[in-house]
Amino acid sequence: MKISKEQYDRLPKNLQEYFYKGNFHCTCKPLALMRYLCRLVCPPNGTVLDPFAGSGTTLLAAQKEGFNFIGIEKEQEYCEIARRRVAQATTQRDVETEVSEGTLF
């Protein structure tokens, strides 16, 4: 189940922050919370398994915290959203690393 753009627009502003622009998955979670939970339960160099990956917030959190991750999702639409989000974060991280190391310019 997902919510429509119209339903999203009717949400109070403080609830809209839990949804990502263009991502209306019904169980979106704050990235900061998922990052904390990954650090809390996953051992160093561990792997986070998300059997209901949805739009990939847990996978993104695991990636940002330096963990390996495996996501499983049956809905193709959400698989594509999760892939896109993880790929975008990977590209952004690579650019940030190159800038901080001075190799981009």
Summary of the structure (lengths in Angstrom):
residues: 105
radius of gyration: 15.2
end to end distance: 45.3
largest distance: 45.4
contacts: 254
relative contact order: 0.12
helix: 52%
strand: 11%
